Amino acid sequence: MSKHASTSPGEDLEELDLMIDNMETASQEMEVKKILDGLRGVRAGRVVQGGAWVSYHADTITMEKICAALQQAGYQAGVFQNSDPPVTGTSAE
């Protein structure tokens, strides 16, 4: 995974893979997608079974705040991998 993903010239984004252990239904996936889409600084979010992939502006929002927003909604969200520095298996709890 690269340090920065660029979706348009001059737009540097961080990438974050999240584990969401208790997201098990399609309605929960839709809720998580809605939460991610509503966070200022999150550019894109793709929800997959058991987790999500997010690209975000690190100068606007942190990975801890992304996880906290999901945790406040009752989800067991933690960082699987982030792009800067590459870290796997950590938790933002």
Secondary structure, 3 states (H helix, E strand, C coil): CCCCEECCCCCEEEEEEEEECCCCCHHHHHHHHHHHHCCCCEEEEEEECCEEEEEECCCCCCHHHHHHHHHHCCCCEEEEEEECCEEECCCCC
